[in-house]
Amino acid sequence: MNERDGEIKGGAGSRAVQVLIALGKSVCYLALFLGMQVLVVLPVAVAAGVQSALGNWETAEQLYSVLYESATALTAVSGLFTIAAVLLFYLIRREKLEESLWLRRVEGPGLLAGAALAPALYLGITVAMMALPEAWMDSYAEASASVGDGGVGGAIAVVLVAPVVEEFIFRGLIMTRLARAMPGRLAAALSAAVFGACHGHPVWFAYAFVLGVVFGLMDLRLGSIWPSILAHMVFNAIGQVFSLLPEDDGVVMGAYLALLAVAVVLPILARKGVKALFRPAPRPLPAQEGGRPAQPRNDDWNPWDE
């Protein structure tokens, strides 16, 4: 084996180690996220089980009902605990949170680009779902029945808390770690697949995967998770509005027409930021000592081709 072959094999081995490390970190963050959910739900679940064992069926049923009706709120609370744990970890290590977690500042046009595209994303996904078999949609409707049923608290959990938590975990922690060891597009797809899988139902998985890929590529392009947080909030807010509409074909059709108008107008108004997502990426900045890319700053560096 010549020296060149040795360098190639050594480089491949080093990259494989980097990939394994990135996957390991991602699994740890996912385990923390899911573990917090278990810890939040466990006391009520155990209490319901004890009441069932004692024959107190009415009390047990009430506790199980709390778990079902408050599923979104409980998930949001567990996500906040996860974020608190991660923030504490990085604060103890005295690392800059905006760099470690991609909470970097983004200029106005880029920051609002995702929010401007969110109505079009919602409309496109809704149209695609209309083409699915009726049995699939009935199953999906049953699985997502509890989302947004918690009044004001549930709406806050869906529109404000859930987007922050999910973007923080799946894009800010998992995707960025994967992107250090593999091409950004692959990192976005893998993190989106995990994001979709955590939603459970196959239909939910499909559209969560699509959203995860779009949000991930957007964040990679702009070097921050703030654009996807805002886009996620707008997307969920639209869903909440439609969930409150009366079951009247005329009202629903009018709402979709209004959404179509918004989906056309907003990208035009935010065209500077939208163009920034699709224009050719500039060349990477020179590597710093140690071989890592120079600090990205908004659109100055695109990690897609690492």
Solvent accessible surface area in square Angstrom, and as a share of the most:
residue,aa,sasa,rsa
1,M,169,0.75
2,N,91,0.47
3,E,139,0.62
4,R,157,0.57
5,D,56,0.29
6,G,26,0.25
7,E,98,0.44
8,I,97,0.49
9,K,134,0.57
10,G,46,0.44
11,G,42,0.41
12,A,63,0.49
13,G,36,0.35
14,S,56,0.36
15,R,113,0.41
16,A,51,0.40
17,V,81,0.47
18,Q,79,0.35
19,V,38,0.22
20,L,119,0.59
21,I,92,0.47
22,A,5,0.04
23,L,70,0.35
24,G,33,0.32
25,K,87,0.37
26,S,10,0.07
27,V,96,0.55
28,C,87,0.52
29,Y,29,0.11
30,L,38,0.19
31,A,60,0.46
32,L,58,0.29
33,F,7,0.03
34,L,75,0.37
35,G,30,0.29
36,M,36,0.16
37,Q,44,0.20
38,V,87,0.50
39,L,113,0.56
40,V,26,0.15
41,V,49,0.28
42,L,84,0.42
43,P,85,0.53
44,V,38,0.22
45,A,35,0.27
46,V,79,0.46
47,A,40,0.31
48,A,0,0.00
49,G,32,0.31
50,V,73,0.42
51,Q,42,0.19
52,S,27,0.18
53,A,91,0.70
54,L,122,0.61
55,G,36,0.34
56,N,65,0.33
57,W,173,0.61
58,E,127,0.57
59,T,56,0.32
60,A,3,0.02
61,E,123,0.55
62,Q,103,0.46
63,L,43,0.21
64,Y,104,0.40
65,S,42,0.27
66,V,72,0.41
67,L,30,0.15
68,Y,117,0.44
69,E,101,0.46
70,S,37,0.24
71,A,41,0.32
72,T,26,0.15
73,A,37,0.29
74,L,36,0.18
75,T,53,0.31
76,A,7,0.05
77,V,62,0.35
78,S,0,0.00
79,G,0,0.00
80,L,86,0.43
81,F,106,0.44
82,T,1,0.00
83,I,17,0.09
84,A,55,0.43
85,A,34,0.26
86,V,4,0.03
87,L,50,0.25
88,L,108,0.54
89,F,98,0.41
90,Y,9,0.03
91,L,104,0.52
92,I,124,0.63
93,R,132,0.48
94,R,221,0.81
95,E,58,0.26
96,K,139,0.59
97,L,41,0.21
98,E,75,0.34
99,E,57,0.26
100,S,11,0.07
101,L,1,0.00
102,W,22,0.08
103,L,41,0.21
104,R,28,0.10
105,R,193,0.70
106,V,12,0.07
107,E,93,0.42
108,G,38,0.36
109,P,66,0.42
110,G,7,0.07
111,L,48,0.24
112,L,93,0.46
113,A,0,0.00
114,G,0,0.00
115,A,16,0.12
116,A,5,0.04
117,L,33,0.16
118,A,0,0.00
119,P,2,0.01
120,A,42,0.33
121,L,34,0.17
122,Y,32,0.12
123,L,29,0.14
124,G,42,0.41
125,I,20,0.10
126,T,21,0.12
127,V,89,0.51
128,A,62,0.48
129,M,26,0.12
130,M,127,0.57
131,A,90,0.70
132,L,55,0.28
133,P,65,0.41
134,E,136,0.61
135,A,74,0.58
136,W,140,0.49
137,M,51,0.23
138,D,85,0.44
139,S,51,0.33
140,Y,32,0.12
141,A,59,0.46
142,E,132,0.59
143,A,50,0.38
144,S,22,0.14
145,A,46,0.36
146,S,10,0.07
147,V,47,0.27
148,G,18,0.18
149,D,99,0.51
150,G,45,0.43
151,G,52,0.50
152,V,117,0.67
153,G,45,0.43
154,G,6,0.06
155,A,34,0.27
156,I,81,0.41
157,A,6,0.04
158,V,11,0.07
159,V,30,0.17
160,L,87,0.43
161,V,30,0.17
162,A,17,0.13
163,P,0,0.00
164,V,48,0.28
165,V,4,0.02
166,E,28,0.13
167,E,0,0.00
168,F,9,0.04
169,I,0,0.00
170,F,3,0.01
171,R,0,0.00
172,G,0,0.00
173,L,1,0.00
174,I,3,0.02
175,M,0,0.00
176,T,4,0.02
177,R,8,0.03
178,L,4,0.02
179,A,5,0.04
180,R,112,0.41
181,A,3,0.02
182,M,13,0.06
183,P,64,0.40
184,G,0,0.00
185,R,130,0.48
186,L,86,0.43
187,A,0,0.00
188,A,0,0.00
189,A,32,0.25
190,L,67,0.33
191,S,0,0.00
192,A,0,0.00
193,A,35,0.27
194,V,45,0.26
195,F,3,0.01
196,G,0,0.00
197,A,64,0.49
198,C,51,0.31
199,H,44,0.20
200,G,56,0.54
201,H,31,0.14
202,P,98,0.61
203,V,8,0.05
204,W,45,0.16
205,F,75,0.31
206,A,54,0.42
207,Y,37,0.14
208,A,2,0.01
209,F,66,0.28
210,V,68,0.39
211,L,6,0.03
212,G,0,0.00
213,V,36,0.21
214,V,47,0.27
215,F,0,0.00
216,G,0,0.00
217,L,44,0.22
218,M,7,0.03
219,D,0,0.00
220,L,0,0.00
221,R,4,0.01
222,L,2,0.01
223,G,2,0.02
224,S,0,0.00
225,I,0,0.00
226,W,99,0.35
227,P,0,0.00
228,S,0,0.00
229,I,4,0.02
230,L,51,0.25
231,A,0,0.00
232,H,7,0.03
233,M,41,0.18
234,V,46,0.27
235,F,13,0.06
236,N,26,0.13
237,A,33,0.26
238,I,22,0.11
239,G,21,0.20
240,Q,20,0.09
241,V,88,0.51
242,F,35,0.15
243,S,74,0.47
244,L,146,0.73
245,L,46,0.23
246,P,78,0.49
247,E,184,0.82
248,D,69,0.36
249,D,128,0.66
250,G,53,0.51
251,V,64,0.37
252,V,48,0.28
253,M,115,0.51
254,G,36,0.35
255,A,24,0.19
256,Y,44,0.17
257,L,106,0.53
258,A,59,0.46
259,L,13,0.06
260,L,86,0.43
261,A,53,0.41
262,V,65,0.37
263,A,10,0.08
264,V,81,0.47
265,V,72,0.42
266,L,59,0.29
267,P,26,0.16
268,I,97,0.49
269,L,126,0.63
270,A,21,0.16
271,R,133,0.48
272,K,154,0.65
273,G,0,0.00
274,V,22,0.13
275,K,133,0.56
276,A,7,0.05
277,L,19,0.10
278,F,151,0.63
279,R,119,0.43
280,P,124,0.78
281,A,46,0.36
282,P,59,0.37
283,R,209,0.76
284,P,83,0.52
285,L,73,0.36
286,P,111,0.70
287,A,67,0.52
288,Q,102,0.45
289,E,179,0.80
290,G,75,0.73
291,G,59,0.56
292,R,152,0.55
293,P,47,0.29
294,A,16,0.13
295,Q,83,0.37
296,P,12,0.07
297,R,173,0.63
298,N,36,0.18
299,D,29,0.15
300,D,60,0.31
301,W,20,0.07
302,N,11,0.06
303,P,4,0.03
304,W,40,0.14
305,D,109,0.56
306,E,78,0.35
